[in-house]
Amino acid sequence: MRHSFCKSVRKLNFETMKKFFLLSLLLAAFVGKLAAQDEVQVLPEIKVKALDGKTVSTADFANDGKPIIISFWATWCKPCILELNTIHEEYAEWVEESGVKVIAISIDDARNAPKVAPFVEGRGWEYEVYIDENSDLKRAMNVNNVPHTFLLNANKEIVWQHNSYSPGDEEELRELVKQLAETGKIDAKE
């Protein structure tokens, strides 16, 4: 009888250890996922093209410690154009309030890239505009569709992002920019 009892205890211990091990793995995966959500995302260093055809590194994007808005858009995207036109209408005021800089990144491919400069000039946008012909920056920043807008702090850390555009979204963005300029951080819902 003692032999069967010992065998049962060993089996119980093995089953308990197996469950404990699996539970530990699940817990580690969950904690890892939570930690990943809290990781700071920094603007990746990728090469894009300026409207004059010169290659520029995103490492050179700067705004003297003030907020930067990066907006991914395309010439064929009506909501993108609406968002950038709406921001442009009050851009001078935004700059005066917070010193913000808008950088518009076109995701138009090599075939449509020659259309970007005349398109921008025709709208009179005063933003820095670059073209991500090969979608390298788009992929690095996990942009799946446009418009996709990012707000960066003085350290080029992504502190907020928003996908899509509805009229009025620019007011929330404006408030977040002012908050970031004043306090160095934001209290955002997204």
ZIQUIVEN-V362103 format. One line per field, one symbol per residue. phi: phi as a letter, one per 20 degrees, with the letter a starting at -180 (. if undefined). psi: psi as a letter, one per 20 degrees, with the letter a starting at -180 (. if undefined). Layout:
phi = ???
psi = ???
//
This chain:
phi = .gfffffffffffffffffffffffffffffffffffefeedgfececdffenfeceffefbblmdfcdddebbfeeffffffffffggcgffffffcmgcdcedfegfgfegfefgfffffemfdefccddgemffgffdleebdfcdcddefemefdabbdnbcgogffffgffffffffdnbcddee
psi = hhghgggggggggggghggggghggggggghggghhhiqppqpqoqprprhjiqpqqihipqkljrqpppoprqhioghgggghggghhjgggggghijqppopopjprhhihiigghgghhikpjrpprpmhjkghgghjlohrqqopqpqahjkpoiqqpprpqphhhggggghgggghgijrqnqh.
//
